[in-house]
Amino acid sequence: MQPITTLFDFTPSSSLESWYVINDGVMGGLSEGALELTQEGHGLFTGQVRLENYGGFTSIRCATGKIETPEGAIVRMRVKGDGKNYQFRVKHKARDYQSYITTFATSGEWETIDIPLSKLFPSFRGRVLDMPNYNHESLEEFTLLIANKKDETFKLLIDSIELVTLQK
C-alpha cells in the first residue's frame, strides 16, 4: 500500500477557504479565472485568458500549511480538462519567489495524472532558474495555472489532488 496524503479532495461539502484566484491583473492583464464547487463535488476552474496589457495567465492557489514530501513522492491528480495544457506548481515555502513547475496536457476525459516532485523545475515569472529541481522535504502551497500564450476560454474539473509516496 502506498502512503497517501490528501492535498485537497473536492466533495459537495468542501470549503474553498484555502484557495485563492490569482489573475494576471496583478501585472495589468485582463484575464479572469474562477474556482467554484460543482453539485457533484468537483472543483471547477474556469475563465478566459486574455493577452492584452501583457496578460496571459490565470491561476488557483491552495495554501496547505507544511506538508512533508518524502523522497520519491509524486503528486496524483484526478482531473477532467478541455484538451488544453495546464501547469502544476508547488512552493517549498509560501514566501519563496520561485515555484517548481511542470506542464500537463488534458484529454477531455477523466484521467489520473502522476507528477514526480523531483521532475518539477524552478521558475520565476516564466523564466527557468539555474537551480536544482524540487528537492525539499516539505511544501506549503500548490497552484494550477493556465498560460498557453493565446486568448482562450478554459474549463478544468478537479476531483482530488494527493501526495503519494512510492515504495522503494
Long-range contacts (C-beta under 8 A, 24 or more apart in sequence): 2-164, 2-165, 2-166, 2-167, 3-70, 3-164, 3-165, 4-76, 4-162, 4-163, 4-164, 4-165, 5-67, 5-68, 5-162, 5-163, 5-165, 6-160, 6-161, 6-162, 6-163, 7-62, 7-64, 7-67, 7-75, 7-142, 7-161, 7-162, 7-163, 8-43, 8-62, 8-64, 8-158, 8-160, 8-161, 9-159, 9-160, 9-161, 9-162, 10-37, 10-41, 10-42, 10-43, 10-158, 10-159, 10-160, 11-41, 12-37, 12-39, 12-40, 12-41, 13-41, 14-41, 14-43, 16-43, 18-62, 18-63, 18-64, 19-43, 19-60, 19-61, 19-62, 20-60, 20-61, 20-62, 20-63, 21-58, 21-59, 21-60, 21-61, 22-58, 22-59, 22-60, 22-61, 22-143, 23-47, 23-57, 23-58, 23-59, 24-50, 24-54, 24-55, 24-56, 24-57, 24-58, 25-55, 27-54, 27-55, 28-53, 28-54, 28-55, 29-53, 29-54, 29-55, 29-56, 29-57, 30-55, 31-55, 31-56, 31-57, 31-58, 32-58, 33-58, 33-59, 33-60, 33-146, 35-60, 38-157, 42-80, 42-157, 42-158, 42-159, 43-157, 43-158, 43-159, 44-155, 44-156, 44-157, 44-158, 45-144, 45-154, 45-155, 45-156, 45-157, 45-158, 46-153, 46-154, 46-155, 46-156, 47-146, 47-153, 47-154, 48-151, 48-152, 48-153, 48-154, 49-146, 49-147, 49-148, 49-150, 49-151, 49-152, 49-153, 49-154, 50-151, 51-149, 51-150, 51-151, 56-147, 56-149, 57-145, 57-146, 57-147, 58-145, 58-146, 59-89, 59-143, 59-144, 59-145, 59-146, 60-143, 60-144, 60-145, 61-141, 61-142, 61-143, 62-141, 62-142, 62-143, 62-161, 63-94, 63-140, 63-141, 64-139, 64-140, 64-141, 64-142, 65-140, 66-138, 66-139, 66-140, 67-138, 67-139, 67-140, 67-163, 68-137, 68-138, 69-117, 69-134, 69-136, 69-137, 69-138, 69-139, 69-163, 70-137, 70-165, 72-116, 72-118, 72-165, 72-166, 72-168, 73-116, 73-117, 73-163, 73-164, 73-165, 73-166, 74-114, 74-115, 74-116, 74-117, 74-163, 74-164, 74-166, 75-114, 75-115, 75-117, 75-142, 75-161, 75-162, 75-163, 75-164, 76-112, 76-113, 76-114, 76-115, 76-160, 76-161, 76-162, 76-163, 76-164, 77-104, 77-112, 77-113, 77-115, 77-158, 77-160, 77-161, 77-162, 78-110, 78-111, 78-112, 78-113, 78-158, 78-159, 78-160, 79-106, 79-110, 79-111, 79-113, 79-156, 79-157, 79-158, 79-159, 80-106, 80-108, 80-109, 80-110, 80-111, 80-156, 80-157, 80-159, 81-105, 81-106, 81-107, 81-108, 81-155, 81-156, 81-157, 82-106, 82-108, 82-154, 82-155, 82-156, 83-107, 83-108, 84-146, 84-148, 84-152, 84-154, 85-146, 85-148, 86-144, 86-145, 86-146, 86-156, 87-143, 87-144, 87-145, 87-146, 87-147, 88-115, 88-120, 88-142, 88-143, 88-144, 89-120, 89-123, 89-142, 89-143, 89-144, 89-145, 90-117, 90-120, 90-134, 90-139, 90-141, 90-142, 90-143, 91-139, 91-140, 91-141, 91-142, 91-143, 92-134, 92-136, 92-138, 92-139, 92-140, 93-140, 94-140, 94-141, 97-124, 98-122, 98-123, 98-124, 98-129, 98-131, 99-123, 99-124, 99-143, 100-133, 100-134, 106-156, 110-157, 110-159, 114-164
